[in-house]
């Protein structure tokens, strides 16, 4: 009977340690986004991302962002939707740095009230990373995410663009 209790205690402790070392299978990020596009466009908006993690360090992310600005009666909006791999370093339980390379689309609109509007579609490429500070097993604060963006739309390429995001990460 003592051996059975000892083995049960050992297996319980081992399974708890294995669960603690487990990585999140999915992460949902939502937060604020600041975007600077070549040509002087500065926009505020939101960033939303969904990660699916295949193991402790590799996953795939779907990232959606929107930035808005109004200057001199002109409303400017920029939307990005990108997808790609993400690498995370989970060596420390307090924080998780990550890098990603994303490719997808870009949609920009400009409108003047009472006059009309114009829009353009193209592709977007983002490369960057950031760091999440883990609050507990299911919640983290993304202190910073910085991305370089290349946008190709309407026959022109713009490569001096950046995006900064911060917000909350839910882990499952």
Secondary structure by P-SEA (a helix, b strand, c coil): caaaaaaaaaaaaaaaaaaaaccccbbbbbbbbbbbcccbbbbbbbbbbbbbbcccccbbbbbbbbbbbbcccbbbbbbbbbcbbbbbbccccccccccbbbbbbbbbbbbcccccccbbbbbbbbbbcbbbbbccccbbbccbbbbbbbbbcccccccccbbbbbbbbbcc
